[in-house]
Amino acid sequence: MKSFAQLENWPCPTVAATAIGPDGSRHAWGDTGHVFELASITKLLTAATVHLAVEEGSVSLDDTVDDRGASIADLLAHAGGLAPNGMVLDEPGMRRIYSNAGYELVADAVADATEMSFANYMSEGIFGPLAMATAVLAGSPAFGAKASVDDLVAFITGLPSLLAPATLAAMTSPYLPELIGVLPGYGRQVPNPFGLGPEIRAAKDPHWTAPENSPATWGHFGQAGTFLWVDPEVDVTLIVLTDRPFGDWALPLWPRFSSDLRIELTN
């Protein structure tokens, strides 16, 4: 694909990418079997694992995990009122406060309910069934996974067979869509929608996806220099993993690449 030529000039030691077109065709760049730190893309894997536990009856999205009444759903959507380090900043459902600690609380709740470590539950429930051969949760369920582009392709293409349609729809639709909050790296967003795991693009500006991406686009980016988005309006997916931490270098390059690639796959 012509747009992949941009990746040659990205200031990163290693880049790998795969795009999936509306017809299911896959277009790859670099070593898609190379294992990268995923950083916050981990949250997509964790969210899917939690939704699997909900479908199996181990937990409920309405289960509360603290004495303030923050639910599993609140924490998956960063609406639990917790700072990244777990400090209480607000009551649940009032603001979108991005919180790694919230994901760790949810993972602990699933581990307690299933009597398994969360990493093992993820491996047996997600990695194994979806043939994510090199994926591993090696740290926090908020940011500690490692995987290859090939693993993430297996994850995205396999989700519809792993989760019920209603579950997947709830996961990727806005939860408390009116909430205002700061999107890390991009500032205050009014509103700042998240699903029950993924970030939802909506009308956010600035943003790491392209202006052409539909408001329904969902996914996540990570501080390790990684991003993944799915645009259901045109049925296009883009996965890009790098080994350069997110910073100013990414601000113009990620949207430009996403824009050109989306246009190339849909014209």
C-alpha positions as CSV (number, residue, x, y, z in Angstrom):
1,M,0.0,0.0,0.0
2,K,1.3,3.4,-0.9
3,S,0.5,4.9,2.5
4,F,2.8,2.4,4.2
5,A,5.7,4.3,2.7
6,Q,5.3,6.9,5.4
7,L,6.4,4.4,8.0
8,E,9.9,4.4,6.5
9,N,10.5,7.9,7.7
10,W,9.0,7.6,11.2
11,P,11.7,8.3,13.9
12,C,11.3,4.9,15.5
13,P,13.9,2.0,15.7
14,T,11.2,-0.5,14.9
15,V,7.7,-0.2,13.4
16,A,5.2,-2.9,12.4
17,A,1.7,-2.5,11.2
18,T,-1.3,-4.2,9.7
19,A,-4.4,-2.7,8.0
20,I,-7.5,-4.7,7.4
21,G,-9.7,-3.5,4.6
22,P,-13.5,-3.6,4.2
23,D,-13.2,-6.8,2.1
24,G,-11.1,-8.5,4.8
25,S,-7.9,-8.0,2.9
26,R,-4.8,-7.6,5.1
27,H,-1.9,-5.3,4.3
28,A,1.3,-5.6,6.5
29,W,4.4,-3.6,7.1
30,G,7.5,-4.6,8.9
31,D,8.0,-7.7,11.2
32,T,4.4,-8.3,12.3
33,G,5.6,-11.1,14.5
34,H,7.9,-8.9,16.6
35,V,6.8,-8.6,20.2
36,F,6.3,-5.0,21.5
37,E,5.3,-3.5,24.8
38,L,1.6,-2.5,24.3
39,A,1.2,0.0,27.1
40,S,-2.4,1.1,27.3
41,I,-3.6,-1.1,24.4
42,T,-3.5,-3.6,27.2
43,K,-6.8,-2.1,28.4
44,L,-8.5,-3.5,25.3
45,L,-7.3,-7.0,26.2
46,T,-8.3,-6.5,29.9
47,A,-11.7,-5.2,29.0
48,A,-12.4,-8.2,26.7
49,T,-11.3,-10.5,29.5
50,V,-13.7,-8.8,31.9
51,H,-16.6,-9.0,29.5
52,L,-15.9,-12.7,29.1
53,A,-16.1,-13.1,32.9
54,V,-19.4,-11.2,32.8
55,E,-20.7,-13.6,30.1
56,E,-19.6,-16.6,32.1
57,G,-21.4,-15.2,35.2
58,S,-18.4,-14.7,37.4
59,V,-18.9,-11.0,37.8
60,S,-21.5,-8.3,36.7
61,L,-20.8,-4.9,35.2
62,D,-23.0,-3.5,38.0
63,D,-20.8,-5.1,40.8
64,T,-19.3,-2.4,43.0
65,V,-15.6,-2.6,43.9
66,D,-15.3,0.0,46.6
67,D,-17.4,1.7,49.3
68,R,-18.2,4.7,47.1
69,G,-20.3,2.5,44.8
70,A,-17.9,2.6,41.8
71,S,-19.0,-0.3,39.5
72,I,-17.0,-2.4,37.2
73,A,-18.6,-0.6,34.3
74,D,-17.6,2.8,35.8
75,L,-14.0,1.7,36.1
76,L,-13.8,0.2,32.6
77,A,-15.0,3.6,31.2
78,H,-12.8,5.7,33.5
79,A,-15.9,7.1,35.2
80,G,-15.0,5.8,38.7
81,G,-13.6,9.1,40.0
82,L,-10.2,7.7,40.6
83,A,-6.9,9.3,39.6
84,P,-4.3,7.2,37.7
85,N,-2.7,6.2,41.0
86,G,-6.0,5.4,42.7
87,M,-6.5,8.6,44.7
88,V,-10.2,9.5,45.0
89,L,-10.9,12.7,43.0
90,D,-14.7,12.6,42.6
91,E,-17.8,10.5,43.0
92,P,-18.5,7.8,40.4
93,G,-20.2,8.9,37.2
94,M,-19.2,12.6,37.5
95,R,-16.1,13.0,35.3
96,R,-14.0,11.1,32.9
97,I,-10.7,10.6,34.9
98,Y,-8.3,8.3,33.1
99,S,-7.2,5.7,35.7
100,N,-4.9,2.8,35.5
101,A,-5.7,2.0,39.1
102,G,-9.4,1.5,38.2
103,Y,-8.4,-1.3,35.8
104,E,-6.3,-2.9,38.4
105,L,-9.3,-2.9,40.8
106,V,-11.5,-4.5,38.1
107,A,-8.8,-7.2,37.4
108,D,-8.6,-7.9,41.1
109,A,-12.4,-8.4,41.3
110,V,-12.3,-10.9,38.4
111,A,-9.4,-12.7,40.0
112,D,-11.2,-13.0,43.3
113,A,-14.4,-14.2,41.6
114,T,-12.7,-16.8,39.4
115,E,-10.1,-17.9,41.9
116,M,-7.5,-17.5,39.2
117,S,-4.8,-14.9,38.7
118,F,-6.1,-12.4,36.2
119,A,-3.1,-13.1,33.9
120,N,-4.0,-16.8,33.8
121,Y,-7.7,-16.0,33.2
122,M,-6.7,-13.7,30.3
123,S,-4.4,-16.3,28.9
124,E,-6.9,-19.2,29.1
125,G,-9.9,-17.0,28.0
126,I,-8.4,-14.8,25.4
127,F,-4.9,-15.6,24.3
128,G,-5.5,-19.4,23.9
129,P,-8.8,-19.4,22.1
130,L,-7.8,-16.6,19.7
131,A,-4.4,-18.1,19.0
132,M,-2.5,-15.1,20.2
133,A,0.7,-17.1,20.2
134,T,3.2,-14.6,21.7
135,A,0.9,-12.4,23.8
136,V,1.4,-12.2,27.5
137,L,0.2,-10.1,30.4
138,A,3.5,-9.5,32.2
139,G,2.5,-6.7,34.5
140,S,-0.4,-4.3,35.3
141,P,-3.7,-5.2,33.5
142,A,-3.8,-1.5,32.7
143,F,-0.6,-1.3,30.7
144,G,1.6,-4.5,31.2
145,A,0.9,-6.7,28.1
146,K,3.3,-7.6,25.4
147,A,2.2,-8.8,22.0
148,S,2.9,-8.7,18.2
149,V,0.8,-7.1,15.5
150,D,-0.1,-10.6,14.4
151,D,-1.5,-11.2,17.9
152,L,-3.6,-8.1,17.8
153,V,-5.0,-9.0,14.4
154,A,-6.0,-12.3,15.9
155,F,-7.6,-10.4,18.8
156,I,-9.6,-8.0,16.6
157,T,-10.8,-10.5,14.1
158,G,-11.6,-13.1,16.8
159,L,-13.6,-10.8,19.1
160,P,-16.9,-11.5,17.3
161,S,-16.5,-15.2,17.9
162,L,-15.4,-14.8,21.5
163,L,-18.1,-12.4,22.8
164,A,-21.8,-12.2,22.1
165,P,-22.9,-9.4,19.7
166,A,-24.7,-7.5,22.4
167,T,-21.6,-7.7,24.6
168,L,-19.3,-6.5,21.9
169,A,-21.7,-3.7,21.0
170,A,-21.8,-2.5,24.7
171,M,-18.0,-2.7,25.0
172,T,-17.5,-0.5,21.9
173,S,-20.3,2.0,22.5
174,P,-20.1,5.2,24.7
175,Y,-20.8,4.7,28.4
176,L,-22.0,7.9,30.1
177,P,-21.2,9.7,26.8
178,E,-21.7,13.2,28.2
179,L,-18.8,13.1,30.6
180,I,-16.0,15.7,30.2
181,G,-12.4,14.8,30.9
182,V,-8.8,15.0,29.9
183,L,-7.6,12.6,27.2
184,P,-3.9,11.9,28.1
185,G,-1.6,13.6,25.6
186,Y,-4.4,15.6,23.9
187,G,-6.0,17.7,26.6
188,R,-9.5,18.4,27.8
189,Q,-12.3,17.0,25.6
190,V,-15.9,18.1,25.8
191,P,-17.2,15.5,25.9
192,N,-14.7,12.7,26.3
193,P,-16.5,9.4,25.5
194,F,-15.2,6.0,26.3
195,G,-16.8,2.6,25.9
196,L,-16.5,-0.2,28.4
197,G,-12.8,-0.5,27.6
198,P,-12.1,1.2,24.3
199,E,-11.8,4.9,23.8
200,I,-14.5,6.2,21.4
201,R,-13.4,8.9,18.9
202,A,-16.6,10.9,18.7
203,A,-15.8,14.5,17.8
204,K,-12.6,14.8,19.8
205,D,-10.1,17.4,18.6
206,P,-7.1,17.1,18.7
207,H,-7.0,13.3,18.5
208,W,-4.6,10.5,17.5
209,T,-6.9,9.1,14.8
210,A,-7.6,11.0,11.6
211,P,-10.3,13.7,11.1
212,E,-11.8,11.4,8.5
213,N,-12.3,8.6,11.1
214,S,-16.0,8.2,11.9
215,P,-17.3,9.2,15.4
216,A,-17.9,5.5,16.1
217,T,-14.2,4.7,15.7
218,W,-13.0,2.8,18.8
219,G,-9.6,1.6,20.0
220,H,-6.7,2.8,22.1
221,F,-3.2,4.2,22.0
222,G,-0.3,3.5,24.3
223,Q,2.6,5.4,25.8
224,A,4.9,2.8,24.3
225,G,4.2,4.4,20.9
226,T,1.4,2.0,19.9
227,F,-2.1,2.4,18.6
228,L,-5.0,0.4,17.3
229,W,-8.3,1.7,15.9
230,V,-11.4,0.1,14.3
231,D,-13.7,2.3,12.2
232,P,-17.0,0.3,12.0
233,E,-18.5,2.8,9.5
234,V,-16.1,1.7,6.8
235,D,-15.0,-1.6,8.3
236,V,-11.3,-0.7,8.4
237,T,-8.9,-1.6,11.2
238,L,-5.3,-0.2,11.7
239,I,-2.8,-1.6,14.1
240,V,0.6,0.1,14.5
241,L,3.2,-0.9,17.1
242,T,6.5,0.9,17.6
243,D,9.3,0.9,20.2
244,R,9.5,4.7,20.6
245,P,7.6,6.2,23.5
246,F,4.6,8.4,22.6
247,G,5.5,12.1,22.3
248,D,5.5,15.1,20.1
249,W,6.8,13.1,17.2
250,A,3.5,11.1,17.0
251,L,1.1,14.1,17.1
252,P,1.3,14.9,13.3
253,L,2.4,11.5,12.0
254,W,-0.4,9.2,13.5
255,P,-3.4,11.2,12.2
256,R,-1.7,11.7,8.8
257,F,-1.0,8.0,8.3
258,S,-4.5,7.1,9.5
259,S,-6.1,9.5,7.1
260,D,-4.1,8.4,4.1
261,L,-4.6,4.7,4.9
262,R,-8.3,5.0,5.5
263,I,-8.8,6.9,2.2
264,E,-6.6,4.4,0.3
265,L,-8.6,1.4,1.6
266,T,-12.1,2.9,1.0
267,N,-11.6,4.5,-2.5
